[in-house]
Amino acid sequence: MATNKTVFFLIGILLLVLGTSMLIPYSMQLIYREDSHSFISSAFITIFIGILFILANLDKEFKLNLKQTFFFSTFAWLMVAIFGSLPFLLSPKEFSFSEAFFESMSGITTTGATIITDLDNSPKSILLWRAIMQWLGGIGIVVMAITILPLLKVGGMQLFKMEGSDTAEKILPRTTEVAFIIISTYFVLTLICGFFYWIFGMSIFDSISHAMTTIATGGFSTHNDSIGFFKNSNIEIIASIFIILGSIPFISYLKFVHGNKKIFFQDVQIKGLVYLLLISVFIMFLYLLFIGYESNIFDKIRISSFNVISILSGTGYVTDDFGLWGKFSLIFFLFLMFVGGCAGSTACGIKIFRLQMLFIFLKNQVKKLISPNVVIITKYNNQKISDSFINSVIIFIFSFLFIFFIIAMLLSVSGLDFLTSISGAASAISNVGPGLGDVIGPNGNYKAIPDLSKWILAVGMLLGRLELFAVLILFFPSFWRS
């Protein structure tokens, strides 16, 4: 019988990894002679607690049942966010606990919202730690999306269940089996991205930091002006390419490695992402053409392409304040925030496959109205889809929008204006980063908002990253009694 020992043992492993990762920015403190030892102190505390968790929960058998898998999914992200906030708390920049937790949660959920007002003059160690947090969060959600969420049947994620992982008891061995290829692919993509950033003009530090947050579709930057700081079209092209690579299902890379060389051209979800990007870029290009923004046609294409890719994927890099483009751009980018990338990628939002399933459902309903006796067999990616699966997708989309409105109302009650509340809620639950308006827009940040708003947004980030129900189910007493 599985016990909670396995959950806490795995938490200990995660804390050990997190604490060891803190030694990397500590080397930055030594190299740049920063007057702080916050990272070595944070690493010691995190590693020590991690070892205690491991030693106190050693067991002969390591298994997770369904209930404990739900518990682990949420508790793991919460614990990493708490301990990930230690370097901020111990930093000489004097973060409050609310600010430190917000920055940490934003990092580990790859949201990209920040409370740091002067990134250009911030310690290199802090900037690198933010990038590492997003990089770890990106690989964490990929492994979770492929191995755990399908078993929890969260919002239709069971569609992406791997062969041989039919039961929760097989999670751990199956995770071990796929982790090497997934992490290797993730690591190689990061290295290649960083190499090209460096080739096209970034410093070594900037190229490493941005490579980690690009492939994680996180969006943390080392400069106040984000990617726009470099004023380099080649860098924007590289960022766009690797954001897209991070936004497609990583299980496709697995299939490619295992011999399916056409997977990137056959997967319905990947094709849906490409089509949506092309249509969205074209719409934004026409709009910029209509309002006469920028005189050069190439600049219009470049600006529309980069910002659409960044916002749709939930990365949140910016090169321009799209809030100044007019009201249509605000509405359009708000819509893109909700969409997100593919399931099983580092991207966020509702996900492409759910919108495709919604379209299939609506099309089938029209067919039934025209021909009531017609028998319709629903398929997606050559898999037969049941009515219960479609229902779970529709319920997820409804719940996503419903929780978005709740978060927006709570933010309004906490003192934020209408645009900030709406865009902040969308940004948090979709894990995008920048919102709209003067306060949290592309040229703003989350420093000035009340602490209560920061906590509401942090909860929204966690809900969005873990597909809502993996968190919400823990608050139902019947779940714990089952």
C-alpha positions as CSV (number, residue, x, y, z in Angstrom):
1,M,0.0,0.0,0.0
2,A,1.4,3.4,-0.9
3,T,1.9,5.8,1.9
4,N,2.7,9.5,2.2
5,K,6.3,8.6,2.8
6,T,6.8,8.4,-1.0
7,V,5.4,11.9,-1.4
8,F,7.7,13.4,1.2
9,F,10.7,11.4,0.0
10,L,10.2,12.9,-3.5
11,I,9.8,16.4,-2.0
12,G,13.1,15.8,-0.3
13,I,14.7,14.9,-3.7
14,L,13.3,18.1,-5.3
15,L,14.6,20.2,-2.4
16,L,18.0,18.6,-2.8
17,V,18.0,19.5,-6.5
18,L,16.8,23.0,-5.8
19,G,19.4,23.6,-3.1
20,T,22.2,22.3,-5.3
21,S,21.0,24.6,-8.1
22,M,21.5,27.6,-5.7
23,L,25.2,27.0,-5.7
24,I,25.3,28.1,-9.3
25,P,24.2,31.7,-8.6
26,Y,26.5,31.6,-5.5
27,S,29.4,31.3,-7.9
28,M,28.1,34.5,-9.5
29,Q,28.3,36.2,-6.1
30,L,31.9,35.1,-5.9
31,I,32.9,36.1,-9.5
32,Y,31.2,39.5,-9.3
33,R,32.3,40.0,-5.7
34,E,28.8,40.7,-4.5
35,D,28.5,41.7,-0.9
36,S,26.2,38.9,0.0
37,H,26.2,35.2,0.9
38,S,22.5,34.7,0.5
39,F,22.7,31.8,-1.9
40,I,25.1,29.7,0.1
41,S,22.9,30.2,3.2
42,S,19.8,29.4,1.2
43,A,21.5,26.3,-0.4
44,F,22.5,25.0,3.1
45,I,19.0,25.4,4.5
46,T,17.3,23.9,1.5
47,I,19.7,20.9,1.1
48,F,19.5,20.3,4.9
49,I,15.7,20.2,4.9
50,G,15.7,18.1,1.8
51,I,18.1,15.5,3.3
52,L,15.8,15.4,6.4
53,F,12.8,14.7,4.2
54,I,14.7,11.9,2.5
55,L,16.1,10.2,5.6
56,A,12.8,10.5,7.5
57,N,10.8,8.8,4.7
58,L,13.0,6.0,3.4
59,D,10.9,3.0,2.5
60,K,11.3,-0.3,0.8
61,E,8.6,0.4,-1.8
62,F,8.1,3.7,-3.5
63,K,4.6,4.0,-4.9
64,L,2.0,6.6,-5.4
65,N,-1.7,6.0,-5.5
66,L,-4.1,8.5,-7.3
67,K,-4.8,10.5,-4.1
68,Q,-1.1,10.9,-3.2
69,T,-0.3,11.8,-6.8
70,F,-2.7,14.8,-6.6
71,F,-1.2,15.8,-3.3
72,F,2.3,15.5,-4.6
73,S,1.6,17.6,-7.7
74,T,0.5,20.6,-5.7
75,F,2.7,20.2,-2.6
76,A,5.8,19.9,-4.7
77,W,5.3,23.2,-6.6
78,L,4.3,24.9,-3.3
79,M,7.4,23.7,-1.5
80,V,9.8,24.6,-4.3
81,A,8.2,28.1,-4.5
82,I,8.7,28.6,-0.7
83,F,12.3,27.5,-0.6
84,G,13.0,29.2,-3.9
85,S,12.1,32.5,-2.3
86,L,14.9,32.2,0.3
87,P,17.6,33.8,-1.9
88,F,15.3,36.8,-2.4
89,L,14.5,37.1,1.3
90,L,18.2,36.9,2.3
91,S,19.2,39.3,-0.5
92,P,20.5,42.8,0.3
93,K,17.8,44.1,-2.0
94,E,15.4,43.6,0.9
95,F,12.4,41.8,-0.5
96,S,9.4,41.4,1.7
97,F,8.0,37.8,2.1
98,S,5.1,38.6,-0.2
99,E,7.5,39.9,-2.9
100,A,9.9,37.1,-2.5
101,F,7.2,34.4,-2.7
102,F,5.6,36.2,-5.6
103,E,8.9,36.3,-7.6
104,S,9.6,32.7,-6.7
105,M,6.1,31.4,-7.7
106,S,6.3,33.5,-10.9
107,G,9.6,31.8,-11.7
108,I,8.8,28.2,-10.9
109,T,5.5,28.4,-12.8
110,T,7.3,30.1,-15.7
111,T,4.9,33.1,-15.5
112,G,7.5,35.9,-15.8
113,A,5.7,38.5,-13.7
114,T,8.2,40.4,-11.6
115,I,8.3,42.9,-8.8
116,I,12.0,44.0,-9.5
117,T,11.9,47.5,-10.8
118,D,15.6,47.9,-11.9
119,L,16.7,44.7,-13.6
120,D,19.7,46.4,-15.3
121,N,21.4,47.2,-12.0
122,S,20.2,44.1,-10.0
123,P,22.8,41.6,-8.8
124,K,23.8,39.0,-11.4
125,S,23.2,36.2,-8.9
126,I,19.5,37.2,-8.5
127,L,19.0,37.5,-12.3
128,L,20.6,34.1,-12.8
129,W,18.5,32.5,-10.1
130,R,15.3,33.8,-11.7
131,A,16.4,32.2,-15.0
132,I,17.2,28.9,-13.2
133,M,13.9,28.9,-11.5
134,Q,12.1,29.2,-14.8
135,W,14.3,26.6,-16.4
136,L,13.5,24.1,-13.6
137,G,9.9,25.0,-13.7
138,G,9.8,24.4,-17.5
139,I,11.3,20.9,-17.3
140,G,9.2,20.1,-14.3
141,I,5.9,20.8,-16.0
142,V,6.9,18.9,-19.1
143,V,7.7,15.7,-17.1
144,M,4.5,16.2,-15.1
145,A,2.4,16.7,-18.2
146,I,3.7,13.5,-19.8
147,T,3.8,11.2,-16.8
148,I,1.3,12.5,-14.1
149,L,-1.4,14.8,-15.5
150,P,-2.7,12.1,-18.0
151,L,-3.2,9.7,-15.1
152,L,-5.1,12.3,-13.1
153,K,-7.4,12.8,-16.2
154,V,-7.2,16.6,-15.7
155,G,-9.1,18.5,-18.4
156,G,-8.6,15.9,-21.2
157,M,-4.9,15.4,-20.5
158,Q,-5.5,11.6,-20.5
159,L,-5.3,11.9,-24.3
160,F,-1.5,12.1,-23.9
161,K,-1.1,9.1,-21.7
162,M,2.0,7.1,-22.7
163,E,1.8,3.4,-23.4
164,G,2.6,1.3,-20.3
165,S,1.5,3.9,-17.8
166,D,-2.1,2.8,-17.2
167,T,-2.0,3.0,-13.5
168,A,-0.7,5.4,-10.9
169,E,1.6,2.7,-9.4
170,K,3.7,2.9,-12.7
171,I,4.3,6.6,-12.5
172,L,7.8,6.4,-10.9
173,P,9.4,3.8,-13.1
174,R,7.8,5.3,-16.2
175,T,9.0,8.8,-15.2
176,T,12.5,7.4,-14.8
177,E,12.3,5.9,-18.2
178,V,11.3,9.0,-20.1
179,A,13.1,11.6,-17.9
180,F,16.5,11.1,-19.5
181,I,15.4,11.8,-23.0
182,I,13.2,14.7,-22.0
183,I,15.8,16.4,-19.9
184,S,18.5,15.7,-22.5
185,T,16.4,17.3,-25.2
186,Y,15.5,20.2,-23.0
187,F,19.2,20.7,-22.1
188,V,20.4,20.5,-25.7
189,L,17.8,23.0,-26.9
190,T,18.9,25.4,-24.2
191,L,22.5,25.1,-25.1
192,I,21.8,25.6,-28.8
193,C,19.6,28.6,-28.1
194,G,22.2,30.1,-25.8
195,F,24.9,29.6,-28.5
196,F,22.9,31.5,-31.1
197,Y,22.1,34.3,-28.7
198,W,25.8,34.7,-28.0
199,I,26.7,34.5,-31.7
200,F,24.3,37.3,-32.5
201,G,25.5,39.7,-29.9
202,M,24.4,38.8,-26.4
203,S,27.0,38.6,-23.6
204,I,27.7,35.1,-22.2
205,F,25.7,35.9,-19.1
206,D,22.7,37.3,-21.0
207,S,22.8,34.4,-23.5
208,I,22.7,31.8,-20.8
209,S,20.0,33.5,-18.8
210,H,17.8,34.2,-21.8
211,A,18.3,30.7,-23.2
212,M,16.9,29.2,-20.0
213,T,13.9,31.5,-19.9
214,T,13.2,31.2,-23.7
215,I,13.1,27.4,-23.9
216,A,11.0,27.4,-20.7
217,T,8.7,30.0,-22.3
218,G,9.0,31.9,-19.0
219,G,10.1,35.4,-20.1
220,F,12.3,36.6,-17.2
221,S,14.9,38.9,-18.7
222,T,18.1,40.5,-17.3
223,H,17.0,43.9,-18.6
224,N,14.1,46.3,-18.0
225,D,13.4,46.5,-21.7
226,S,13.4,42.7,-22.0
227,I,14.5,41.4,-25.5
228,G,13.8,45.0,-26.8
229,F,17.0,46.0,-24.9
230,F,19.2,44.4,-27.6
231,K,17.5,46.1,-30.5
232,N,18.6,43.2,-32.7
233,S,16.3,41.5,-35.2
234,N,18.5,38.4,-35.3
235,I,18.0,37.9,-31.6
236,E,14.3,38.3,-31.9
237,I,14.2,35.6,-34.7
238,I,16.2,33.2,-32.5
239,A,13.9,33.9,-29.6
240,S,10.8,33.3,-31.7
241,I,12.2,30.0,-33.1
242,F,13.1,28.5,-29.7
243,I,9.9,29.8,-28.0
244,I,8.0,27.8,-30.7
245,L,10.2,24.8,-30.0
246,G,9.4,25.1,-26.3
247,S,5.7,25.4,-27.1
248,I,5.3,22.1,-29.0
249,P,4.7,18.8,-27.1
250,F,7.9,17.3,-25.8
251,I,6.5,13.9,-26.3
252,S,6.9,14.7,-30.0
253,Y,10.7,14.8,-29.4
254,L,10.4,11.4,-27.7
255,K,8.6,10.0,-30.7
256,F,11.1,11.6,-33.1
257,V,14.0,10.0,-31.2
258,H,12.2,6.6,-31.3
259,G,12.0,6.7,-35.1
260,N,8.9,8.8,-36.1
261,K,10.7,11.4,-38.2
262,K,7.4,12.9,-39.5
263,I,5.8,13.5,-36.1
264,F,6.3,17.3,-36.3
265,F,4.3,17.4,-39.6
266,Q,1.7,14.9,-38.5
267,D,0.7,16.0,-35.1
268,V,-2.7,17.8,-35.2
269,Q,-1.9,20.0,-32.2
270,I,1.4,21.2,-33.7
271,K,-0.3,22.0,-37.0
272,G,-3.0,23.8,-35.0
273,L,-0.3,25.9,-33.2
274,V,1.4,26.8,-36.5
275,Y,-1.9,27.8,-38.2
276,L,-3.0,29.9,-35.2
277,L,0.4,31.7,-35.1
278,L,0.3,32.5,-38.9
279,I,-3.3,33.8,-38.7
280,S,-2.6,35.8,-35.6
281,V,0.6,37.4,-37.0
282,F,-1.2,38.2,-40.2
283,I,-4.1,39.9,-38.3
284,M,-1.7,41.9,-36.2
285,F,0.4,42.9,-39.3
286,L,-2.7,44.1,-41.1
287,Y,-3.7,46.1,-37.9
288,L,-0.3,47.7,-37.7
289,L,-0.5,48.5,-41.4
290,F,-3.9,50.1,-40.9
291,I,-2.9,52.3,-38.0
292,G,0.4,53.2,-39.7
293,Y,2.6,52.0,-36.9
294,E,6.3,51.9,-38.1
295,S,7.0,52.9,-41.7
296,N,9.0,49.9,-42.7
297,I,7.1,46.8,-43.8
298,F,9.8,44.5,-42.4
299,D,9.5,46.2,-39.0
300,K,5.7,45.6,-39.0
301,I,6.3,41.9,-39.7
302,R,9.0,41.6,-37.1
303,I,7.1,43.4,-34.4
304,S,3.8,41.6,-35.0
305,S,5.5,38.2,-35.3
306,F,7.6,38.4,-32.2
307,N,4.9,39.8,-29.9
308,V,2.2,37.4,-31.1
309,I,4.6,34.4,-30.6
310,S,5.7,35.7,-27.1
311,I,2.2,36.3,-25.8
312,L,0.5,33.3,-27.4
313,S,3.1,30.9,-25.9
314,G,2.9,32.6,-22.5
315,T,6.6,33.6,-22.7
316,G,6.0,37.3,-22.1
317,Y,9.1,38.8,-23.7
318,V,8.4,42.2,-25.2
319,T,10.1,44.4,-27.7
320,D,7.5,47.2,-27.8
321,D,4.7,48.5,-25.6
322,F,1.7,47.0,-27.4
323,G,-0.5,48.8,-25.0
324,L,0.1,52.0,-27.2
325,W,-1.1,50.3,-30.4
326,G,-4.7,51.0,-29.7
327,K,-7.7,49.2,-28.1
328,F,-7.8,46.4,-30.7
329,S,-4.3,45.2,-29.7
330,L,-5.4,45.1,-26.0
331,I,-8.4,42.9,-26.8
332,F,-6.4,40.7,-29.2
333,F,-3.5,40.1,-26.9
334,L,-5.9,39.4,-24.0
335,F,-7.4,36.7,-26.2
336,L,-4.0,35.3,-27.1
337,M,-3.1,35.1,-23.4
338,F,-5.9,32.6,-22.8
339,V,-4.9,30.3,-25.7
340,G,-1.4,29.2,-24.8
341,G,0.7,26.5,-26.6
342,C,0.5,22.8,-26.9
343,A,-0.2,20.3,-24.1
344,G,2.9,18.6,-22.9
345,S,5.1,21.6,-23.6
346,T,6.5,24.3,-21.4
347,A,3.7,26.7,-22.6
348,C,0.6,27.5,-20.6
349,G,-3.0,28.6,-21.1
350,I,-6.1,26.6,-22.2
351,K,-3.9,24.8,-24.7
352,I,-4.4,24.3,-28.5
353,F,-5.8,20.8,-28.3
354,R,-8.7,21.9,-26.1
355,L,-9.7,24.6,-28.5
356,Q,-9.5,22.1,-31.3
357,M,-11.7,19.7,-29.4
358,L,-14.2,22.5,-28.7
359,F,-14.3,23.2,-32.4
360,I,-14.9,19.5,-33.2
361,F,-17.7,19.4,-30.6
362,L,-19.4,22.4,-32.1
363,K,-19.1,21.0,-35.6
364,N,-20.6,17.7,-34.5
365,Q,-23.5,19.5,-32.9
366,V,-24.3,21.3,-36.1
367,K,-24.2,18.0,-38.0
368,K,-26.6,16.5,-35.5
369,L,-29.0,19.4,-35.9
370,I,-28.9,18.9,-39.7
371,S,-29.1,15.1,-39.5
372,P,-30.5,14.0,-36.1
373,N,-30.0,10.3,-36.8
374,V,-26.4,10.5,-38.0
375,V,-23.8,8.5,-36.1
376,I,-20.6,10.5,-35.5
377,I,-17.3,8.9,-34.5
378,T,-15.1,11.6,-33.0
379,K,-11.3,11.3,-33.6
380,Y,-8.4,13.4,-32.7
381,N,-4.9,12.6,-33.9
382,N,-6.2,9.2,-35.1
383,Q,-7.5,8.4,-31.6
384,K,-11.1,7.7,-31.0
385,I,-12.6,10.2,-28.5
386,S,-15.4,9.4,-26.1
387,D,-18.2,11.8,-25.0
388,S,-16.8,11.8,-21.5
389,F,-13.5,13.0,-22.8
390,I,-15.1,15.9,-24.7
391,N,-17.2,16.7,-21.6
392,S,-14.0,17.0,-19.5
393,V,-12.5,19.4,-22.0
394,I,-15.6,21.6,-22.0
395,I,-15.7,21.6,-18.2
396,F,-12.1,22.6,-18.1
397,I,-12.6,25.5,-20.4
398,F,-15.6,26.7,-18.5
399,S,-13.8,26.3,-15.2
400,F,-10.8,28.2,-16.5
401,L,-12.9,31.2,-17.6
402,F,-14.9,31.0,-14.4
403,I,-11.8,31.1,-12.1
404,F,-10.4,33.8,-14.3
405,F,-13.4,36.0,-13.5
406,I,-13.2,35.1,-9.8
407,I,-9.5,36.2,-9.7
408,A,-10.3,39.4,-11.6
409,M,-13.0,40.2,-9.1
410,L,-10.7,39.5,-6.1
411,L,-8.0,41.7,-7.6
412,S,-10.6,44.5,-8.1
413,V,-11.6,44.2,-4.4
414,S,-7.9,44.3,-3.4
415,G,-7.7,47.8,-5.0
416,L,-6.7,47.4,-8.6
417,D,-8.4,49.2,-11.5
418,F,-10.5,47.4,-14.1
419,L,-7.8,46.9,-16.8
420,T,-5.1,45.8,-14.3
421,S,-7.5,43.4,-12.6
422,I,-8.7,41.8,-15.9
423,S,-5.3,41.5,-17.5
424,G,-3.5,40.6,-14.2
425,A,-6.0,37.7,-13.8
426,A,-5.5,36.6,-17.4
427,S,-1.8,36.9,-17.1
428,A,-1.6,34.9,-13.8
429,I,-3.9,32.0,-14.7
430,S,-2.4,31.7,-18.2
431,N,1.2,32.1,-16.8
432,V,2.0,34.9,-19.3
433,G,3.8,37.6,-17.2
434,P,3.1,41.1,-18.4
435,G,-0.4,42.4,-18.2
436,L,-2.0,45.4,-19.8
437,G,-2.1,49.1,-18.8
438,D,0.3,51.5,-17.2
439,V,0.8,49.5,-13.9
440,I,1.6,45.9,-15.1
441,G,1.8,46.4,-18.8
442,P,5.0,45.7,-20.9
443,N,6.7,48.8,-19.5
444,G,5.5,48.3,-15.9
445,N,5.8,45.6,-13.2
446,Y,4.0,44.2,-10.2
447,K,6.0,46.0,-7.5
448,A,3.4,48.7,-6.8
449,I,0.3,46.5,-6.4
450,P,-0.9,45.7,-2.9
451,D,0.5,42.6,-1.1
452,L,-3.0,41.0,-1.1
453,S,-3.0,41.3,-4.9
454,K,0.3,39.6,-5.1
455,W,-0.9,36.6,-3.1
456,I,-4.1,36.4,-5.2
457,L,-2.0,36.4,-8.4
458,A,0.4,33.8,-6.9
459,V,-2.5,31.5,-6.3
460,G,-3.7,32.1,-9.8
461,M,-0.2,31.2,-11.2
462,L,-0.3,27.9,-9.3
463,L,-3.8,27.1,-10.4
464,G,-3.0,27.8,-14.1
465,R,0.3,25.9,-14.1
466,L,-1.2,22.7,-12.6
467,E,-4.3,22.7,-14.8
468,L,-6.8,23.9,-12.1
469,F,-8.2,20.6,-10.9
470,A,-4.9,19.1,-9.6
471,V,-5.1,21.9,-7.0
472,L,-8.8,22.4,-6.5
473,I,-9.5,18.8,-5.7
474,L,-7.5,19.0,-2.6
475,F,-10.1,21.3,-1.0
476,F,-12.9,18.8,-1.3
477,P,-13.3,16.8,2.0
478,S,-14.8,13.9,0.0
479,F,-11.4,13.5,-1.8
480,W,-9.6,12.9,1.4
481,R,-12.3,10.5,2.7
482,S,-12.2,8.3,-0.4
